[in-house]
Amino acid sequence: MRKTAFILSAALLLLSGCIYPFRADIESESFDNIVVSGDILIGEPTRITLGYVYPLSAFPSEMRKEYPTGKLTIENDSGSSWKGVYQYRGAYVFDTSKAPASGKYRLRIELDDGREYETPWTGVKQTPVITDLRYAGTDDGVGLFLSLDGADSLWNFRWDYTETWEYHADYIPAFMFVPGLPEADRQNPSKIYREPDPSEINYTCWTTRNSIEPFLGSAEGQSDNRLSDVCFMTMQSTDIRISTLYSILLTVQGLSSEALAWHRHMNALSNETGSLFSPTPSEMRGNVVCTSDGTQTALGYVDVACRVSKRIYVPNTFYTRPYDPDVLLFFPAPDEDGNYDFDQEFRMGSAPVRGEEPSLTGVEWGPKR
């Protein structure tokens, strides 16, 4: 025991010796290196966004107002070009909906501060084929499955999605509460309750959400360039997204091997840091090069591709309501003097739901949600 205690004490002394004050030198950093996001898309509008590699000392308010500005041009090696139209927050849109799928393309950036960047001439990636997009029940909900075919020469894929779902509120209110009444009216049911206006009954709702990071897949190393039954999303049976009607629009494009490696590196840095086996934070150069100053760098990889989309609907047959809304209803209780503090109930997140007529004791309340 004495030997064990000595070893533990020595270990603690060694650990304490590794702790020392540290202050990151971030005060002198400024907005300098740029970030280029987006791909050149053939057959639809192209959206390219410029940003900065922000220093740790930057505040969110600074990030929202500081964006690189300048002239952006997409060029085809046949001599055609498309000018970018600035929208907001660093985003430029190009009308490449009728751009030819033949030839090679590059992006040229001329910033207002004099710096110039460009990407190498790149051919258009072959359009993948979505051979199957389906849903199927899982042990605890539903999964979405995707199958892709690269046809002749496409081995690497990227897909993004936009999901939209309908859902319903727990209750349709029979009464609305009127907060902040004078003291004399706070115990008068005809004053504290009123009938709701039709515009206030938000029972049917919709939400739309886009994927944040790209999903990546590769058939390299396989005998054929296909991906079969890839489960790219699962939803539990209690997920409100499948409570009524769920829809997802999947958009797929091809990737070069270099673009796939770059996206995988970025995903690993953003999602897998923080553990002993995480990738070491490092910079992986994309394909955006500063032609006016060799010391300047840019973060981003701009590929050239055609995309294909497909939509699928998921019914609510997989949904299991996680609770019974009626269990959450209650009748407000009076205080020791027999008075009701409905304002307090309202501030705490409750609201009137149902009752035959306005009364102090005959109206049930429930969560505002």
C-alpha positions in Angstrom: 0.0 0.0 0.0 2.8 2.4 0.9 4.5 1.7 -2.4 1.3 2.3 -4.3 0.7 5.6 -2.6 4.2 6.7 -3.4 3.8 5.9 -7.1 0.4 7.8 -7.2 2.0 10.8 -5.5 4.9 10.8 -8.0 2.4 10.6 -10.9 0.4 13.5 -9.6 3.6 15.6 -9.2 4.5 14.8 -12.9 1.0 15.8 -14.1 1.0 19.0 -12.1 4.4 19.9 -13.6 2.8 19.8 -17.1 0.3 22.5 -16.3 1.4 26.1 -17.1 -0.2 29.3 -18.1 -0.8 29.7 -21.8 -2.0 32.7 -23.8 -2.7 32.4 -27.5 -1.2 35.3 -29.5 -4.2 36.2 -31.6 -4.3 40.0 -31.2 -2.3 40.7 -34.4 -4.3 38.5 -36.8 -6.4 40.1 -39.5 -8.8 39.1 -42.2 -6.5 38.1 -45.0 -6.6 34.5 -46.5 -9.8 33.9 -48.4 -12.2 30.9 -48.5 -13.9 29.9 -51.8 -17.0 27.7 -51.5 -19.0 26.2 -54.3 -18.7 24.3 -57.6 -19.1 25.4 -61.2 -22.5 23.8 -62.1 -23.5 23.1 -65.7 -27.2 23.1 -66.6 -28.2 25.2 -63.6 -27.1 28.5 -61.9 -23.7 28.4 -60.1 -23.3 29.9 -56.7 -19.8 30.8 -55.4 -19.3 32.3 -52.0 -16.2 34.1 -50.8 -15.3 34.5 -47.1 -12.2 34.9 -44.9 -10.3 32.6 -42.7 -11.3 34.5 -39.6 -8.9 34.9 -36.6 -9.9 33.6 -33.2 -10.2 37.1 -32.0 -13.0 38.0 -34.5 -16.5 38.6 -33.2 -19.5 37.1 -34.9 -20.7 40.6 -35.8 -17.4 41.2 -37.7 -17.8 37.9 -39.5 -21.2 38.9 -40.7 -20.1 42.1 -42.3 -16.6 41.4 -43.6 -16.5 39.6 -46.9 -14.1 39.7 -49.9 -15.5 41.7 -52.8 -14.4 41.9 -56.4 -15.1 40.6 -59.9 -15.7 36.8 -60.4 -15.7 35.2 -63.8 -16.3 31.6 -65.0 -14.5 30.9 -68.3 -14.7 28.1 -70.8 -11.7 27.2 -72.9 -13.8 27.8 -76.0 -13.8 31.6 -75.2 -17.2 31.9 -73.5 -17.5 33.5 -70.1 -20.1 34.2 -67.4 -19.9 37.1 -64.9 -20.9 36.6 -61.3 -23.6 38.8 -59.9 -23.1 39.7 -56.2 -26.1 39.0 -53.9 -25.2 39.2 -50.2 -22.7 37.9 -47.6 -20.0 37.1 -50.2 -22.3 35.1 -52.5 -22.0 35.5 -56.3 -24.5 33.8 -58.8 -23.6 32.9 -62.4 -26.2 32.0 -65.1 -24.6 28.7 -66.2 -27.9 27.0 -66.9 -27.2 26.9 -70.7 -23.4 26.4 -70.4 -22.2 23.6 -72.6 -21.1 20.3 -71.0 -18.1 20.1 -73.3 -14.7 21.7 -72.9 -13.0 22.8 -69.7 -13.8 25.5 -67.2 -12.0 27.7 -64.6 -13.0 30.3 -62.1 -11.2 33.7 -62.0 -11.3 36.0 -59.0 -10.2 39.6 -59.1 -10.5 41.2 -55.6 -10.9 44.9 -55.1 -7.6 44.9 -53.1 -5.7 43.8 -56.2 -5.2 40.1 -55.5 -6.1 37.7 -58.3 -6.9 34.0 -58.0 -7.9 31.3 -60.4 -8.6 27.5 -60.6 -7.0 25.2 -63.1 -8.8 24.3 -66.3 -11.1 21.4 -65.4 -13.4 19.2 -67.4 -17.0 18.6 -66.6 -17.6 15.5 -64.4 -19.9 13.0 -65.8 -23.5 13.1 -64.4 -24.3 10.2 -62.1 -27.4 8.1 -62.2 -29.7 7.7 -59.2 -30.8 4.1 -59.7 -32.8 3.9 -56.5 -33.9 6.2 -53.7 -36.1 4.5 -51.1 -37.1 4.3 -47.5 -37.4 1.2 -45.3 -38.3 0.5 -41.7 -35.5 -0.1 -39.2 -35.5 -1.5 -35.6 -36.4 1.9 -34.1 -37.7 4.0 -37.0 -37.0 4.5 -40.7 -33.9 4.7 -42.9 -33.3 6.3 -46.3 -31.2 4.4 -48.8 -29.5 5.5 -52.0 -28.1 3.6 -55.0 -25.9 5.3 -57.6 -24.3 4.4 -60.9 -21.3 6.1 -62.3 -21.9 4.7 -65.8 -18.7 4.9 -67.8 -16.0 6.6 -65.8 -17.4 8.2 -62.6 -16.2 6.6 -59.4 -16.7 9.3 -56.7 -19.9 11.0 -55.6 -21.2 13.8 -53.5 -24.8 14.3 -52.4 -26.7 17.0 -50.6 -30.3 17.3 -49.7 -33.2 19.6 -48.8 -35.7 18.1 -46.4 -39.2 19.5 -45.9 -41.7 18.1 -43.4 -45.3 18.8 -42.2 -46.2 18.5 -38.6 -49.0 19.5 -36.3 -49.3 21.3 -33.0 -50.4 19.3 -30.0 -53.6 21.3 -29.5 -56.1 23.5 -31.2 -56.8 26.3 -28.7 -60.4 27.0 -27.8 -59.4 30.2 -26.0 -56.6 32.7 -26.0 -55.2 34.3 -22.8 -55.0 38.1 -22.4 -51.9 38.8 -20.2 -51.1 42.0 -18.3 -54.7 42.9 -17.2 -55.3 45.4 -14.4 -55.5 43.8 -11.0 -59.3 44.2 -10.9 -59.8 42.1 -14.0 -57.4 39.2 -13.3 -60.0 37.0 -11.8 -62.7 37.8 -14.4 -63.0 34.9 -16.9 -64.7 37.1 -19.5 -61.6 39.4 -19.4 -58.8 36.9 -19.2 -60.0 34.7 -22.0 -61.0 35.5 -25.6 -61.8 33.5 -28.7 -58.8 33.0 -31.0 -58.6 34.7 -34.4 -58.3 32.1 -37.2 -54.8 33.5 -38.0 -53.6 32.7 -34.5 -54.4 29.0 -34.7 -51.1 27.6 -36.1 -52.0 23.9 -36.1 -50.4 22.9 -39.4 -46.8 23.7 -39.8 -43.9 23.1 -42.2 -40.1 23.3 -41.8 -37.4 23.1 -44.5 -33.8 22.4 -43.8 -30.7 22.0 -46.0 -27.8 19.6 -45.3 -24.8 21.4 -43.8 -21.9 19.2 -45.0 -21.7 17.1 -48.2 -22.2 13.4 -48.0 -19.3 11.6 -49.8 -19.1 8.1 -51.4 -16.6 6.3 -53.6 -16.5 3.1 -55.6 -12.8 3.3 -56.1 -11.3 -0.2 -55.6 -14.5 -2.0 -56.5 -15.1 -4.0 -59.7 -17.7 -1.5 -60.9 -18.4 2.1 -60.3 -21.6 1.8 -58.3 -22.9 2.4 -54.8 -25.7 0.2 -53.7 -28.2 0.7 -50.8 -26.2 3.3 -48.9 -28.1 4.3 -45.8 -27.4 8.0 -45.6 -30.0 9.0 -43.0 -32.0 7.4 -40.2 -34.9 8.8 -38.2 -36.2 7.4 -34.9 -39.9 6.5 -34.7 -40.4 9.5 -32.3 -38.9 12.0 -34.7 -41.4 14.8 -35.4 -40.2 15.0 -39.0 -42.1 11.8 -39.9 -45.1 12.6 -37.8 -47.3 13.7 -40.7 -45.5 13.8 -44.1 -41.8 14.0 -44.9 -40.1 14.9 -48.2 -36.4 14.9 -49.1 -34.9 16.3 -52.3 -31.6 14.6 -53.0 -29.0 16.2 -55.3 -26.0 14.2 -56.5 -22.9 15.1 -58.5 -19.7 13.5 -59.5 -16.3 14.3 -57.9 -12.7 14.1 -59.0 -10.4 12.0 -56.8 -8.7 15.3 -55.7 -12.0 16.9 -54.8 -13.0 13.8 -52.8 -9.8 13.8 -50.8 -10.2 17.5 -50.1 -13.8 17.2 -48.9 -12.9 14.1 -46.7 -10.1 16.1 -45.1 -12.4 19.0 -44.3 -15.1 16.7 -42.9 -12.5 14.9 -40.7 -11.2 18.2 -39.3 -14.7 19.5 -38.5 -16.3 16.3 -37.2 -13.5 14.2 -35.7 -11.3 16.5 -33.7 -11.2 16.3 -30.0 -10.1 12.7 -29.3 -6.8 10.8 -29.1 -7.2 9.4 -32.5 -8.5 12.5 -34.3 -6.7 13.8 -37.4 -4.1 16.4 -36.7 -5.4 19.9 -37.6 -3.6 20.9 -40.8 -4.1 22.9 -43.9 -4.9 21.0 -47.1 -4.5 23.2 -50.2 -7.4 23.2 -52.6 -7.2 24.2 -56.2 -7.6 27.9 -55.8 -4.3 29.6 -56.5 -3.3 33.3 -56.0 -1.7 34.3 -59.3 -0.7 37.8 -58.2 1.1 36.9 -55.0 2.7 33.5 -54.4 2.7 34.1 -50.6 -1.1 34.3 -50.5 -3.2 31.2 -49.9 -6.9 30.4 -50.5 -8.9 27.6 -48.9 -11.4 25.8 -51.1 -11.8 23.4 -54.0 -13.9 24.3 -57.0 -14.9 21.4 -59.2 -17.0 21.4 -62.4 -20.0 19.1 -62.5 -23.6 18.4 -63.7 -26.0 17.4 -61.0 -29.1 15.2 -60.9 -31.9 15.4 -58.3 -34.7 13.1 -57.1 -37.4 13.5 -54.5 -39.0 10.9 -52.2 -41.8 11.1 -49.7 -42.0 9.2 -46.4 -45.4 8.6 -44.8 -46.2 8.7 -41.1 -46.7 4.9 -40.8 -43.3 4.7 -39.0 -44.2 7.4 -36.5 -44.9 6.6 -32.8 -46.0 9.6 -30.7 -43.6 9.9 -27.8 -46.3 11.1 -25.4 -50.0 11.7 -25.1 -50.7 15.5 -25.3 -53.8 15.1 -23.0 -51.6 13.9 -20.2 -49.9 17.3 -20.1 -53.2 19.3 -19.7 -54.0 20.7 -16.2 -56.4 23.0 -14.5 -54.5 26.0 -12.9 -54.7 25.9 -9.1 -55.5 28.9 -6.9 -53.1 30.2 -4.2 -53.9 30.0 -0.5 -56.1 33.0 -0.8 -58.2 31.5 -3.5 -56.7 33.8 -6.3 -55.5 32.5 -9.6 -52.2 33.7 -11.1 -52.8 33.0 -14.8 -50.0 35.5 -15.8 -47.5 33.3 -13.9 -48.7 30.2 -15.7 -48.4 32.0 -19.0 -44.9 33.2 -18.3 -43.9 29.7 -17.3 -44.8 28.4 -20.8 -48.4 27.4 -20.6 -51.5 28.6 -22.4 -55.3 27.8 -22.3 -56.3 24.9 -24.5 -59.9 23.8 -24.1 -63.1 24.4 -22.1 -66.8 24.6 -22.5 -66.9 28.3 -21.7 -64.6 30.8 -20.0 -64.4 30.2 -16.2 -61.8 30.2 -13.4 -62.0 26.4 -12.9 -63.3 25.0 -16.2 -60.5 25.8 -18.7 -57.6 23.3 -19.2 -54.1 24.6 -19.9 -51.2 23.0 -21.6 -47.7 23.7 -23.0 -47.6 26.6 -25.4 -45.7 24.5 -28.0 
